[in-house]
Amino acid sequence: MFRFLCQIFVFCYLWALGGNLNDEYRDSFDMFIRQQFDENQDAKLPGTYPLWSYYIEVDSKRMDLWERLVSSFRFDKSISFFKMMVPTVDTARYGYFLERLLSVKKPVLFTGGTGVGKVV
């Protein structure tokens, strides 16, 4: 259980301090966090992908890839192109944070460029 709490801390640390970073700085911040927790065996960070690629899966008590939260897309001709919502990793991320923050009655404001999935 302690290992899972350490991973939750790293996840919160990553997103609280680095969530507003531009893409060009994310790799550096990922390396910075990995260096800070490198000697902490309890954190046991996944090494295959950048930390930005993982979320906390509470039920299984581990970090898992955002890609697993992306639902399948089925094209519907009757829906206007501008009303279509194509699930992506970004929409999965925004949805994850939106659900968690609203569940504890915290206000949410997403910012970012066009087409990054803010309309969840």
Disulfide bonds with the S-S distance in Angstrom:
none
